[in-house]
């Protein structure tokens, strides 16, 4: 058992990102060289990369935590990888695909490094910093997921109810783990998670009818999600005074206004 733990600590943090990056390259090659097989190979590669991210994180987190905590921790990189792959499938340029793959691989590697450091009780990897990293990964995952679902009905002929379900599921995973990392449990966490899932679906449906591109809608949705979640968690934890809330919301709505003002309208 001790040998297995040692192997996990040494291998997972670098092997998982390499396999995930290989899966991204495989999806690109299959789509370009063997489009006939893409409908089978691409979902298989996406599932493989997501399972690798979840398995590696679970294996590391399980060393120092219960199964439930390890499973919740493992959901974060899996959601990130799945969202990045969804966005990867609908972007049009090679530069955008490379940027998506690189961001998913780098964030997964950093996340695994933090899990490993926390399990080893390395003083350089503090729980508060890990909470901030987890929040950043969740916000990034939500952006990738929103970019995919806003573009999926047009690119992949996905029904809007199915896309709305994906939005609800993605926000549920991100919000539940973000609130847990922030120290909220029980009713507070459940109430925030349910509220943000419902509001996220409503926002998705509302923005879907605007004549803006999927990336613009995803950016707006992500800004509002991040600002609202941060404000809700801070308010329940009693960490941020009222003036800071006002500045945060003013900045968030200013960002939304800038995005819409500079957007390419269809």
C-alpha positions as CSV (number, residue, x, y, z in Angstrom):
1,X,0.0,0.0,0.0
2,X,2.8,2.4,0.9
3,X,4.5,1.6,-2.4
4,X,1.3,2.4,-4.3
5,X,1.0,5.7,-2.5
6,X,4.6,6.6,-3.4
7,X,4.0,5.8,-7.1
8,X,0.9,7.9,-7.1
9,X,2.6,10.9,-5.5
10,X,5.5,10.7,-8.0
11,X,3.7,9.8,-11.2
12,X,0.2,11.3,-11.2
13,X,1.1,15.0,-11.2
14,X,3.1,14.8,-14.4
15,X,1.6,11.7,-16.2
16,X,-2.0,12.9,-16.1
17,X,-1.3,16.3,-17.8
18,X,0.8,14.5,-20.5
19,X,-2.0,12.0,-21.2
20,X,-4.6,14.9,-21.3
21,X,-2.4,16.8,-23.7
22,X,-2.0,13.7,-25.9
23,X,-5.8,13.3,-25.9
24,X,-6.2,16.9,-27.2
25,X,-3.7,16.1,-30.0
26,X,-5.5,12.9,-30.8
27,X,-8.8,14.7,-31.2
28,X,-7.3,17.2,-33.5
29,X,-5.6,14.5,-35.6
30,X,-8.6,12.3,-35.8
31,X,-10.9,15.2,-36.8
32,X,-8.4,16.2,-39.6
33,X,-7.1,12.8,-40.8
34,X,-10.0,10.4,-40.2
35,X,-13.3,12.3,-40.0
36,X,-15.2,9.0,-40.7
37,X,-14.0,7.6,-37.4
38,X,-14.4,10.9,-35.5
39,X,-17.9,10.2,-34.1
40,X,-16.4,7.2,-32.2
41,X,-12.9,8.3,-31.5
42,X,-13.5,11.8,-30.3
43,X,-16.0,10.9,-27.5
44,X,-13.7,8.1,-26.5
45,X,-10.7,10.4,-26.2
46,X,-12.7,13.0,-24.3
47,X,-13.9,10.4,-21.8
48,X,-10.4,9.0,-21.5
49,X,-8.9,12.5,-20.7
50,X,-11.7,13.3,-18.2
51,X,-11.2,10.0,-16.4
52,X,-7.5,10.4,-16.3
53,X,-7.9,13.8,-14.6
54,X,-10.4,12.4,-12.2
55,X,-8.5,9.3,-11.4
56,X,-5.2,11.1,-10.8
57,X,-6.8,13.6,-8.5
58,X,-8.8,11.0,-6.6
59,X,-5.7,8.8,-6.2
60,X,-3.7,11.7,-4.7
61,X,-6.6,13.1,-2.6
62,X,-7.5,9.7,-1.2
63,X,-4.1,9.4,0.5
64,X,-5.1,12.0,3.0
65,X,-8.9,12.3,2.8
66,X,-12.1,10.2,2.9
67,X,-13.6,8.8,-0.3
68,X,-16.3,11.5,-0.4
69,X,-13.8,14.4,-0.1
70,X,-11.5,12.8,-2.6
71,X,-14.3,12.3,-5.1
72,X,-15.5,15.9,-4.7
73,X,-11.9,17.1,-5.2
74,X,-11.5,14.9,-8.3
75,X,-14.7,16.4,-9.9
76,X,-12.9,19.7,-10.4
77,X,-10.2,18.8,-13.0
78,X,-12.6,16.4,-14.7
79,X,-15.1,19.3,-15.2
80,X,-12.3,21.5,-16.4
81,X,-11.1,19.0,-19.0
82,X,-14.6,18.2,-20.2
83,X,-15.4,21.9,-20.6
84,X,-12.2,22.6,-22.4
85,X,-12.8,19.7,-24.8
86,X,-16.3,20.9,-25.5
87,X,-15.0,24.4,-26.4
88,X,-12.1,22.7,-28.3
89,X,-14.6,21.1,-30.7
90,X,-16.4,24.3,-31.7
91,X,-13.5,26.9,-32.0
92,X,-12.4,27.7,-35.6
93,X,-8.7,28.5,-35.4
94,X,-5.6,26.5,-34.6
95,X,-4.3,29.2,-32.2
96,X,-7.5,29.0,-30.2
97,X,-7.3,25.2,-30.0
98,X,-3.7,25.3,-28.8
99,X,-4.6,28.0,-26.2
100,X,-7.5,25.9,-24.9
101,X,-5.5,22.7,-24.7
102,X,-2.6,24.4,-23.0
103,X,-4.8,26.1,-20.5
104,X,-6.5,22.9,-19.6
105,X,-3.2,21.0,-19.3
106,X,-1.5,23.7,-17.2
107,X,-4.4,24.2,-14.8
108,X,-4.7,20.5,-14.3
109,X,-1.0,20.2,-13.6
110,X,-1.1,23.0,-11.1
111,X,-4.2,21.6,-9.4
112,X,-2.6,18.2,-9.1
113,X,0.6,19.7,-7.8
114,X,-1.4,21.5,-5.1
115,X,-3.3,18.3,-4.1
116,X,0.1,16.5,-3.9
117,X,1.6,19.3,-1.8
118,X,-1.4,19.4,0.6
119,X,-1.3,15.6,1.0
120,X,2.5,15.8,1.8
121,X,1.8,18.6,4.2
122,X,4.2,20.8,2.3
123,X,4.1,24.3,3.9
124,X,4.3,25.9,0.5
125,X,0.8,24.6,-0.4
126,X,-1.6,26.2,2.0
127,X,-5.3,25.5,2.2
128,X,-6.3,29.1,1.6
129,X,-4.2,29.3,-1.6
130,X,-5.8,26.0,-2.7
131,X,-9.2,27.4,-2.2
132,X,-8.4,30.4,-4.5
133,X,-6.9,28.0,-7.1
134,X,-10.0,25.8,-6.9
135,X,-12.2,28.9,-7.4
136,X,-10.2,30.0,-10.4
137,X,-10.4,26.5,-12.0
138,X,-14.1,26.4,-11.5
139,X,-14.6,29.8,-13.1
140,X,-12.5,28.7,-16.0
141,X,-14.5,25.5,-16.3
142,X,-17.7,27.5,-16.3
143,X,-16.4,29.7,-19.1
144,X,-15.4,26.7,-21.2
145,X,-18.7,25.0,-20.5
146,X,-20.7,28.2,-21.4
147,X,-18.8,28.8,-24.6
148,X,-19.6,25.2,-25.6
149,X,-23.3,25.3,-24.8
150,X,-23.9,28.6,-26.4
151,X,-22.2,27.4,-29.6
152,X,-23.4,23.7,-29.5
153,X,-27.0,24.2,-30.8
154,X,-25.6,25.8,-33.9
155,X,-22.5,23.7,-34.4
156,X,-23.6,20.3,-33.2
157,X,-27.4,20.5,-33.4
158,X,-27.8,19.9,-29.7
159,X,-31.3,20.7,-28.4
160,X,-31.5,23.7,-26.1
161,X,-33.0,21.7,-23.2
162,X,-30.0,19.3,-23.3
163,X,-27.7,22.3,-23.4
164,X,-29.5,23.9,-20.4
165,X,-29.1,20.6,-18.5
166,X,-25.4,20.7,-19.2
167,X,-25.3,24.3,-17.8
168,X,-27.1,23.3,-14.6
169,X,-24.8,20.3,-14.1
170,X,-21.6,22.2,-14.7
171,X,-22.7,25.0,-12.3
172,X,-23.8,22.5,-9.7
173,X,-20.4,20.9,-9.7
174,X,-18.4,24.1,-9.7
175,X,-20.5,25.9,-7.1
176,X,-20.7,23.0,-4.7
177,X,-17.0,22.4,-4.6
178,X,-16.2,26.2,-4.5
179,X,-18.4,26.7,-1.5
180,X,-17.0,23.6,0.3
181,X,-13.5,24.9,-0.3
182,X,-14.6,28.3,1.2
183,X,-15.7,26.6,4.4
184,X,-19.4,26.5,3.8
185,X,-21.4,23.4,4.5
186,X,-24.9,22.1,5.0
187,X,-27.8,24.4,4.1
188,X,-25.7,27.4,3.1
189,X,-23.8,25.4,0.5
190,X,-26.9,23.6,-0.8
191,X,-28.9,26.8,-1.0
192,X,-26.1,28.7,-2.9
193,X,-25.5,25.7,-5.2
194,X,-29.2,25.3,-6.1
195,X,-29.7,29.1,-6.6
196,X,-26.8,29.5,-8.9
197,X,-27.8,26.4,-10.9
198,X,-31.3,27.9,-11.4
199,X,-30.0,31.4,-12.2
200,X,-27.3,30.0,-14.5
201,X,-30.0,28.2,-16.6
202,X,-32.1,31.3,-16.7
203,X,-29.1,33.4,-17.8
204,X,-28.2,30.9,-20.4
205,X,-31.7,30.9,-21.9
206,X,-31.9,34.7,-21.8
207,X,-28.5,35.3,-23.5
208,X,-29.2,32.6,-26.1
209,X,-31.7,35.0,-27.7
210,X,-29.3,37.9,-28.0
211,X,-27.6,38.4,-31.4
212,X,-24.1,38.0,-29.9
213,X,-21.5,35.3,-30.4
214,X,-21.1,32.4,-28.1
215,X,-17.8,33.7,-26.7
216,X,-19.4,37.0,-25.8
217,X,-22.2,35.3,-24.0
218,X,-19.8,33.0,-22.2
219,X,-17.7,35.9,-21.1
220,X,-20.8,37.8,-19.7
221,X,-22.1,34.7,-18.0
222,X,-18.7,33.9,-16.4
223,X,-18.2,37.5,-15.1
224,X,-21.7,37.4,-13.5
225,X,-21.2,34.0,-12.1
226,X,-17.8,34.7,-10.6
227,X,-18.9,38.0,-9.1
228,X,-22.1,36.6,-7.7
229,X,-20.5,33.5,-6.2
230,X,-17.6,35.4,-4.6
231,X,-20.1,37.9,-3.1
232,X,-22.4,35.2,-1.8
233,X,-19.6,33.2,-0.2
234,X,-17.9,36.3,1.3
235,X,-21.2,37.5,2.7
236,X,-22.0,34.2,4.4
237,X,-18.5,34.0,5.7
238,X,-18.6,37.6,6.9
239,X,-15.2,38.4,5.3
240,X,-15.9,41.4,3.1
241,X,-17.4,44.8,4.2
242,X,-20.3,46.4,2.3
243,X,-18.2,49.0,0.4
244,X,-16.1,46.1,-1.1
245,X,-19.3,44.5,-2.3
246,X,-20.4,47.7,-4.1
247,X,-17.0,48.1,-5.8
248,X,-17.0,44.4,-6.8
249,X,-20.5,44.6,-8.4
250,X,-19.7,48.0,-10.0
251,X,-16.6,46.5,-11.6
252,X,-18.5,43.4,-12.7
253,X,-21.2,45.3,-14.4
254,X,-18.6,47.6,-16.0
255,X,-16.9,44.5,-17.5
256,X,-20.2,43.3,-18.8
257,X,-20.9,46.6,-20.4
258,X,-17.5,46.7,-22.0
259,X,-17.9,43.2,-23.4
260,X,-21.3,44.0,-24.9
261,X,-20.1,47.3,-26.2
262,X,-17.2,45.7,-28.0
263,X,-19.0,42.6,-29.0
264,X,-19.4,41.4,-32.6
265,X,-23.2,41.3,-33.0
266,X,-24.6,38.7,-35.4
